[in-house]
Amino acid sequence: MSADAAARAALYQCLKPDACPVKNPGKFCSSCRMKALRADPEMEAKRVATFRARFADAEFKAKHCAASAERLAKWRATEEGSTFVNANSRANLVLANSPENTEKRIRNIRVALMGWCPEDRWDEYRKMARTMPAPEARRIIEADLAAKERARLKALSPFERDMERIAKGARIVEQFTPRKADHAFSIIGSSMA
């Protein structure tokens, strides 16, 4: 067997023999076969040439288009098809691309990417990221935020800090006070009084 023939034979082996639904591992499932055929340049060229030649015939093209339109109409009549068509109608696509929805989509992307940064500091971060590496700009802003938070907490009284923790969901628990021993002596025998 030549090297070219061995390479072509390797193309037609199942890509996932353990997970392949075909019982005989020497053969391969239809999806693996189609991937192999599409990967073979000679076979792909033949397929494209055949496709173009058949569609050059006006009668075949009209028959094929009519059959496709009929299948599409049957699918649209099903519940799945009508739901898909209604969800992806031109009116819905225009509504989805409205300026308000575009703004909302951009804002959601920004929140996902820059959730660590308060919204009022986004512009500052973007300006800093243009003049220095983005991780360094982030580190600077995070350090500034941490310093401001420490200063804010330092200005609060202990009671106000506790109330803030409770508002954030901290639980109130009874403070632990160890019990006094019931006996008046220790383990080594001396008096504890």
Summary of the structure (lengths in Angstrom):
residues: 193
radius of gyration: 35.8
end to end distance: 100.8
largest distance: 114.2
contacts: 353
relative contact order: 0.03
helix: 68%
strand: 1%
